[in-house]
């Protein structure tokens, strides 16, 4: 297996461009891993944060037509910390679990991958 170039974040080297591991190019997989942990989201169907009673560290995906603190933030991730909403865009190829879209369990959900702004379901937790 040939390698070329240093990875900017991970302490490893890139593989030759185009080499695959089955479904992702290895370089794309390394880049995805370097973005950090998987995001756990409570729901992606809430547009009004005033209807929530969030705990610190909980995240939502802002639904269409967000209002209040989420006005103009549609389809972004909103995290609650210390009485403040932190809103950010989803990263391309970021993975997330949406808890309220699984089998009804509060600890399981449906796993999505963000690809170019579109969330694609890839797995439903049993």
C-alpha positions as protocol buffer text, in pm:
chain_id: "A"
residue {
  index: 1
  type: UNK
  ca { x: 0 y: 0 z: 0 }
}
residue {
  index: 2
  type: UNK
  ca { x: 162 y: 323 z: -105 }
}
residue {
  index: 3
  type: UNK
  ca { x: 135 y: 639 z: 98 }
}
residue {
  index: 4
  type: UNK
  ca { x: 190 y: 1001 z: 5 }
}
residue {
  index: 5
  type: UNK
  ca { x: 175 y: 1328 z: 197 }
}
residue {
  index: 6
  type: UNK
  ca { x: 120 y: 1405 z: 562 }
}
residue {
  index: 7
  type: UNK
  ca { x: -232 y: 1437 z: 700 }
}
residue {
  index: 8
  type: UNK
  ca { x: -295 y: 1789 z: 829 }
}
residue {
  index: 9
  type: UNK
  ca { x: -474 y: 1681 z: 1149 }
}
residue {
  index: 10
  type: UNK
  ca { x: -431 y: 1311 z: 1215 }
}
residue {
  index: 11
  type: UNK
  ca { x: -87 y: 1174 z: 1307 }
}
residue {
  index: 12
  type: UNK
  ca { x: -68 y: 955 z: 998 }
}
residue {
  index: 13
  type: UNK
  ca { x: 2 y: 973 z: 630 }
}
residue {
  index: 14
  type: UNK
  ca { x: -245 y: 993 z: 344 }
}
residue {
  index: 15
  type: UNK
  ca { x: -294 y: 693 z: 121 }
}
residue {
  index: 16
  type: UNK
  ca { x: -265 y: 725 z: -254 }
}
residue {
  index: 17
  type: UNK
  ca { x: -561 y: 925 z: -387 }
}
residue {
  index: 18
  type: UNK
  ca { x: -838 y: 699 z: -516 }
}
residue {
  index: 19
  type: UNK
  ca { x: -756 y: 400 z: -297 }
}
residue {
  index: 20
  type: UNK
  ca { x: -1082 y: 271 z: -144 }
}
residue {
  index: 21
  type: UNK
  ca { x: -1185 y: 87 z: 172 }
}
residue {
  index: 22
  type: UNK
  ca { x: -1516 y: -34 z: 27 }
}
residue {
  index: 23
  type: UNK
  ca { x: -1742 y: 270 z: 31 }
}
residue {
  index: 24
  type: UNK
  ca { x: -1528 y: 576 z: 105 }
}
residue {
  index: 25
  type: UNK
  ca { x: -1198 y: 687 z: -34 }
}
residue {
  index: 26
  type: UNK
  ca { x: -949 y: 645 z: 248 }
}
residue {
  index: 27
  type: UNK
  ca { x: -858 y: 1013 z: 245 }
}
residue {
  index: 28
  type: UNK
  ca { x: -1227 y: 1108 z: 281 }
}
residue {
  index: 29
  type: UNK
  ca { x: -1257 y: 863 z: 571 }
}
residue {
  index: 30
  type: UNK
  ca { x: -953 y: 1013 z: 747 }
}
residue {
  index: 31
  type: UNK
  ca { x: -1092 y: 1364 z: 696 }
}
residue {
  index: 32
  type: UNK
  ca { x: -1429 y: 1260 z: 841 }
}
residue {
  index: 33
  type: UNK
  ca { x: -1258 y: 1106 z: 1145 }
}
residue {
  index: 34
  type: UNK
  ca { x: -1057 y: 1423 z: 1205 }
}
residue {
  index: 35
  type: UNK
  ca { x: -1375 y: 1630 z: 1252 }
}
residue {
  index: 36
  type: UNK
  ca { x: -1438 y: 1473 z: 1588 }
}
residue {
  index: 37
  type: UNK
  ca { x: -1718 y: 1278 z: 1749 }
}
residue {
  index: 38
  type: UNK
  ca { x: -2055 y: 1190 z: 1612 }
}
residue {
  index: 39
  type: UNK
  ca { x: -2324 y: 1455 z: 1688 }
}
residue {
  index: 40
  type: UNK
  ca { x: -2627 y: 1340 z: 1892 }
}
residue {
  index: 41
  type: UNK
  ca { x: -2937 y: 1544 z: 1804 }
}
residue {
  index: 42
  type: UNK
  ca { x: -3266 y: 1545 z: 1996 }
}
residue {
  index: 43
  type: UNK
  ca { x: -3482 y: 1628 z: 1694 }
}
residue {
  index: 44
  type: UNK
  ca { x: -3484 y: 1800 z: 1357 }
}
residue {
  index: 45
  type: UNK
  ca { x: -3855 y: 1891 z: 1363 }
}
residue {
  index: 46
  type: UNK
  ca { x: -3850 y: 2185 z: 1609 }
}
residue {
  index: 47
  type: UNK
  ca { x: -3860 y: 2543 z: 1475 }
}
residue {
  index: 48
  type: UNK
  ca { x: -3926 y: 2732 z: 1801 }
}
residue {
  index: 49
  type: UNK
  ca { x: -3667 y: 2688 z: 2079 }
}
residue {
  index: 50
  type: UNK
  ca { x: -3899 y: 2851 z: 2335 }
}
residue {
  index: 51
  type: UNK
  ca { x: -4106 y: 2528 z: 2330 }
}
residue {
  index: 52
  type: UNK
  ca { x: -3809 y: 2331 z: 2469 }
}
residue {
  index: 53
  type: UNK
  ca { x: -3672 y: 2272 z: 2817 }
}
residue {
  index: 54
  type: UNK
  ca { x: -3314 y: 2189 z: 2713 }
}
residue {
  index: 55
  type: UNK
  ca { x: -3027 y: 2060 z: 2923 }
}
residue {
  index: 56
  type: UNK
  ca { x: -2674 y: 2185 z: 2870 }
}
residue {
  index: 57
  type: UNK
  ca { x: -2508 y: 2007 z: 2582 }
}
residue {
  index: 58
  type: UNK
  ca { x: -2823 y: 1901 z: 2399 }
}
residue {
  index: 59
  type: UNK
  ca { x: -2841 y: 1963 z: 2023 }
}
residue {
  index: 60
  type: UNK
  ca { x: -3119 y: 2007 z: 1766 }
}
residue {
  index: 61
  type: UNK
  ca { x: -3128 y: 2060 z: 1391 }
}
residue {
  index: 62
  type: UNK
  ca { x: -3332 y: 2376 z: 1332 }
}
residue {
  index: 63
  type: UNK
  ca { x: -3647 y: 2297 z: 1132 }
}
residue {
  index: 64
  type: UNK
  ca { x: -3768 y: 2508 z: 840 }
}
residue {
  index: 65
  type: UNK
  ca { x: -3893 y: 2855 z: 937 }
}
residue {
  index: 66
  type: UNK
  ca { x: -3704 y: 2878 z: 1265 }
}
residue {
  index: 67
  type: UNK
  ca { x: -3827 y: 3153 z: 1497 }
}
residue {
  index: 68
  type: UNK
  ca { x: -3701 y: 3333 z: 1805 }
}
residue {
  index: 69
  type: UNK
  ca { x: -3335 y: 3254 z: 1876 }
}
residue {
  index: 70
  type: UNK
  ca { x: -3337 y: 3024 z: 1572 }
}
residue {
  index: 71
  type: UNK
  ca { x: -3469 y: 3277 z: 1319 }
}
residue {
  index: 72
  type: UNK
  ca { x: -3274 y: 3245 z: 993 }
}
residue {
  index: 73
  type: UNK
  ca { x: -3088 y: 2934 z: 1114 }
}
residue {
  index: 74
  type: UNK
  ca { x: -3284 y: 2666 z: 922 }
}
residue {
  index: 75
  type: UNK
  ca { x: -3106 y: 2329 z: 883 }
}
residue {
  index: 76
  type: UNK
  ca { x: -2821 y: 2427 z: 1116 }
}
residue {
  index: 77
  type: UNK
  ca { x: -2717 y: 2252 z: 1437 }
}
residue {
  index: 78
  type: UNK
  ca { x: -2820 y: 2440 z: 1754 }
}
residue {
  index: 79
  type: UNK
  ca { x: -2662 y: 2345 z: 2086 }
}
residue {
  index: 80
  type: UNK
  ca { x: -2770 y: 2471 z: 2427 }
}
residue {
  index: 81
  type: UNK
  ca { x: -2500 y: 2577 z: 2675 }
}
residue {
  index: 82
  type: UNK
  ca { x: -2549 y: 2795 z: 2983 }
}
residue {
  index: 83
  type: UNK
  ca { x: -2872 y: 2962 z: 2870 }
}
residue {
  index: 84
  type: UNK
  ca { x: -2724 y: 3041 z: 2527 }
}
residue {
  index: 85
  type: UNK
  ca { x: -2786 y: 2877 z: 2188 }
}
residue {
  index: 86
  type: UNK
  ca { x: -2475 y: 2806 z: 1984 }
}
residue {
  index: 87
  type: UNK
  ca { x: -2565 y: 2760 z: 1618 }
}
residue {
  index: 88
  type: UNK
  ca { x: -2336 y: 2620 z: 1352 }
}
residue {
  index: 89
  type: UNK
  ca { x: -2359 y: 2477 z: 1002 }
}
residue {
  index: 90
  type: UNK
  ca { x: -2330 y: 2104 z: 956 }
}
residue {
  index: 91
  type: UNK
  ca { x: -1999 y: 1992 z: 812 }
}
residue {
  index: 92
  type: UNK
  ca { x: -2005 y: 1804 z: 482 }
}
residue {
  index: 93
  type: UNK
  ca { x: -2000 y: 1427 z: 554 }
}
residue {
  index: 94
  type: UNK
  ca { x: -2065 y: 1485 z: 925 }
}
residue {
  index: 95
  type: UNK
  ca { x: -2259 y: 1200 z: 1086 }
}
residue {
  index: 96
  type: UNK
  ca { x: -2533 y: 1251 z: 1341 }
}
residue {
  index: 97
  type: UNK
  ca { x: -2798 y: 1051 z: 1522 }
}
residue {
  index: 98
  type: UNK
  ca { x: -3146 y: 1202 z: 1548 }
}
residue {
  index: 99
  type: UNK
  ca { x: -3299 y: 1048 z: 1861 }
}
residue {
  index: 100
  type: UNK
  ca { x: -3669 y: 1109 z: 1790 }
}
residue {
  index: 101
  type: UNK
  ca { x: -3654 y: 935 z: 1450 }
}
residue {
  index: 102
  type: UNK
  ca { x: -3554 y: 592 z: 1575 }
}
residue {
  index: 103
  type: UNK
  ca { x: -3761 y: 316 z: 1725 }
}
residue {
  index: 104
  type: UNK
  ca { x: -3915 y: 531 z: 1999 }
}
residue {
  index: 105
  type: UNK
  ca { x: -3636 y: 473 z: 2251 }
}
residue {
  index: 106
  type: UNK
  ca { x: -3487 y: 793 z: 2401 }
}
residue {
  index: 107
  type: UNK
  ca { x: -3135 y: 649 z: 2363 }
}
residue {
  index: 108
  type: UNK
  ca { x: -3156 y: 524 z: 2006 }
}
residue {
  index: 109
  type: UNK
  ca { x: -3230 y: 696 z: 1680 }
}
residue {
  index: 110
  type: UNK
  ca { x: -3170 y: 716 z: 1310 }
}
residue {
  index: 111
  type: UNK
  ca { x: -2818 y: 784 z: 1184 }
}
residue {
  index: 112
  type: UNK
  ca { x: -2772 y: 1037 z: 904 }
}
residue {
  index: 113
  type: UNK
  ca { x: -2478 y: 1161 z: 698 }
}
residue {
  index: 114
  type: UNK
  ca { x: -2472 y: 1520 z: 576 }
}
residue {
  index: 115
  type: UNK
  ca { x: -2361 y: 1525 z: 216 }
}
residue {
  index: 116
  type: UNK
  ca { x: -2357 y: 1864 z: 48 }
}
residue {
  index: 117
  type: UNK
  ca { x: -2639 y: 1994 z: 269 }
}
residue {
  index: 118
  type: UNK
  ca { x: -2866 y: 1690 z: 238 }
}
residue {
  index: 119
  type: UNK
  ca { x: -2916 y: 1453 z: 531 }
}
residue {
  index: 120
  type: UNK
  ca { x: -2923 y: 1093 z: 413 }
}
residue {
  index: 121
  type: UNK
  ca { x: -3040 y: 818 z: 649 }
}
residue {
  index: 122
  type: UNK
  ca { x: -2784 y: 538 z: 668 }
}
residue {
  index: 123
  type: UNK
  ca { x: -2895 y: 333 z: 970 }
}
residue {
  index: 124
  type: UNK
  ca { x: -3178 y: 299 z: 1222 }
}
residue {
  index: 125
  type: UNK
  ca { x: -3066 y: 182 z: 1564 }
}
residue {
  index: 126
  type: UNK
  ca { x: -3245 y: -139 z: 1672 }
}
